[in-house]
């Protein structure tokens, strides 16, 4: 399973569509096996869902996201978890895997 998390300064950022970097974490047998940081293509509507699908993302953990992006990820078969706290990507993924991830409202400002 591959997770994608928008980050700024090493932690989740609420500004999904305008983040400068994504943490991509590969998980096998409920353990993080590999982590990398990737710079996304310039933000335009529909670009990030296509790019993250090409990166092999299965799950996106985000603070907030616009409705159009949510629909595009759903169409691409990528699960989106919104309302996640500003936290280290590894902690978010570990909490997700153990059903301990506490999420709030979609913090998207769109």
N, C-alpha and C positions, 0 to 999 in steps of 0.2 A: 504494500500500500504506500502511496506517495502523497505527502501533505505539502501544501503550499501556504505560506503565511507571509502577508505583507509586513515588512519591518522598517523601522527607522531606529538608528542607534542601538541595534541589537535586540529590540523588543517589538512586539506587535504594534502597528500603527493603525489608527482609526481611518486614515485617509487611503482606503484601498486603491482607488483608481489612480492616485497620484503618488504612490509610494515609489521610492527610488530603488528598492531592492526587495526580493522575495527570498525567504528561507525555504529551501526545498529539502524535506526530510524523507528518506526512504525507511520504511518500517517492515521488518520481517519477523514473524513469530512474536509480535508485540514488543520488539526491541528496535530502537533507532540504530540503523546500521550505517547510514551515511547522511551527511548534511552538507549542503552547498548553498552559496548565496549567488543569486542570478539577478542581473539588471534587466528589467522588462523593456519591451519596445515602447516608444513614445505613446502616451495615452491618447487613444481615440476610441469612440464607442465601438464595442465588439472586438477590439484587439486583444485585450487580456484573456477573455475566455478562450479564444482560439489558441493563443500562445501557451496558456497553462495546460490546455488539452494536449498540445504537441509535446509539452514537457512531461506528460504522463500523470498529471495530478489526478488523484482520486477524491481528495478532500481538501477544502479550503477552510481555514479558520481565520475569521476576520472580525474586526470590531463593528463594521457597518458596510453596507453595500446598497447601491441603487437597485430599484426594482428591475430595470432592464438587464443589468448584469446578472442578477439572480436568475432571471428567466433564461439567459444565454447559457449559464453554467448548468442549469437543470436540463436544458436541451442537449448539452454536451455530455450528460451523465456524470457530472461532477457534483458531489455533495458539498453544500455550503453550510458552515456553522457560523452564525453571526451573533454579535453581542459579547464576544470574548474579551477578557480583560487585557490591558497592556501588560505583557509578560514575556519572558524568554520563550522562544519557539519550542525548545525541548520540553519545558514544563507544560506548555499548552498541549503538545502531542501526547505526552505521558498521561496528563489528566484526561484527555479524550479517550485514550485506550483503556483507562481504568474506570470510565464513566464518572469521573470526578470533575470534569470541566463544567464550571458554573458560568452560564451566559446570561446576559441581560438583554436589553432592548437593542434593536438595530440602531447603532449610533451614527448612521449615515446622515450627512448634512445636506443631501440632495432632495 
